[in-house]
Amino acid sequence: MALKIRAETPADREAVFAVHAAAFATRSEADLVDALRERAQPTVSLVAESGGRIVGHILFSPAFLDRRPGVRIMALGPMSVLPDCQRAGIGAALVRAGLEACRQQGAQAVVVLGHPPFYPRFGFAPASKYGIHCEYDVPDEVFMALELEANALGGPGGTLRYHETFEELG
């Protein structure tokens, strides 16, 4: 399958919504993407396209470390791949391209609430390694961080706050 990763365009909106709605049991993630697209800036929003069809999407939005407000952190998620296209490397391609796009935008670190077997291959480690804790009550192993800039997360840790849209739609 020939895969192209590119920036999302306004024309992709319905297809992106459909990918998230198909990949999850509810449309919560699809609604979250729509809301973040409108309210959170800057974002990195990429689609995976194959055969002219949108088969995956990833979104990164700003997050904030309460004790280190000057550190530019992006939160990865939601990310979705159509069920019939999963386990084909699409999610990994989206993550790699998204991390590079975050780096190009000047992000110093990325956090994710995700599957522990998946994200460490990209360099993510438990955020607690940096003294960072999630504002949500989640197991340590699912809340991970990655420095895009050396020592960006060095120094005092703190609590990571996601964009307020997460709480509003949570």
N, C-alpha and C positions, 0 to 999 in steps of 0.2 A: 504494500500500500504506500503510494507516494504521499508524503505528509509535508505540509507547509505550515509553519508557525508564523503568525503575523499579528500586528496590532488589531484589536477589535475596531470596527467602524460602526457608525450609527445603523447602517444597513444590516448588521449582524445581530441586532438586539433580540429579535424574535427567535432566531436560531439558538442564541446563547441561552435564552430563557428555557427553550425546549430541551437543551442538553442537560441543564441542571434539574429540570422537572423530571426528566427520564431517569437520571442517575440516582435520585434520592426518593425516599418514600413519600415525602411531602414537597410542596413547592416553596418551603421556607428559604432554602438556599437561593433559589431563583429570585424570590422577592428581595433577599438580602443583596444580591448582585445589583438589581435594579436600583435599590435605595443607595448603596455605596457609590454607584456610578454617578448619582445625582448630588450626593452630599459630601463625599470624602475626596479631598484633593491633596496631593496628587495621587493618582492610582496608576497601576500597570495592569492593563487588561489585554490578554492575548487569547487568540483562538487557534485551534488546530484544525486545518482544513485538509480534506482528502476527497479527491474526485469532485471538487466543487461543493462539498457538503461540510458544514461545521460539525466536527465530531468531538471536540473538547474545548474547554475554556478554563482559564486561570485568572484570578484577580488578586492583586496585592493592594492594600490600603494602608494609610498611615496609622502607626501605633505610638504610644507614648510611655516612656519610662519615668515614673513619678519622681524619682530622685536624680534623674539625669535628663532633664527636658531638652537639652541641646543635642542629644544623640538622635540621628535620623533613622528611625526604625520603620520597616514595612511589615505588615502582617499578611502572610500567605493564606488565601482562602476567601471564598470557596474555590475549589477546583473540581471539575467534573469531566468525565468522558462518557460518551454514549455507551450503554451496557453492551451492545453488540460489538464495540470496538475496544473494550477494556482488555488489559493484559497484552497489549501490542506495543508498549513503549511510548504511547501518546502522553500519558501523565508525566513520565520522566522527561520527555522532550519539552513539555510545557514548563516544568519546574526549572530546567536548565536555562531555557530562553528567558523565563521570568526573572530568575536571579540575575542574569546578565543585564536585563533591562533595568532592574532596581539599581544595580551597580552604576549604570550609565546615568541614572537620575540623581545619583549622589547619596543613595541610601547607604548607611554604614552597617546595618544589620537587618536580619529578617527573622521573624518568629513564626511558628506554626503550631496549631493544635492538630495533631495528625497521628497517623499510624506509625508506631515505633519501628516496625520492620522496613518501612519505605523510605523515610526521610533521612536517616543517617548516611545513606549512600551519597548524598549531596553535601555532606559535611555538617548536618544538623546534629546537635547534642542536647541533652536535657538543659533547659535554661537555668536550672538550679546551679549548674556548673559556674555560672556567672553571677550567682546570687539573685537571680531574677525569678519572680514568682508571678503566676497568672492571677488576674483579678477574679477569675472564675475558679470554682472548686473542682479541679481536674487532677488526675494522677500525674505525678512528676514525669513519668516516661512519655507522656503524650504532648507535653508542652516543651517545645524545643526551640533553640536559637542557633543562628549561624552568623558569624561575623563576616561581613563583606570587606571591611577595612580592619586591618590588624589592630588588636587591642581596643576596638570600638566599645566593647562591653566590659572592659577592665574598669576597676574602681568600684565605687559603691553600687550595689545592685538595686533592688527595689521591686515595685509592683508594676507589671506591664498592663497598661490600659489600652484596650481596643477602641477604635473609633466609636463614638456614642451611638451610631446607627446599629451596631451589634446588640446593644442593650435594648434599644427601642423595639427591635424586631425579635429579640430573644424570647 
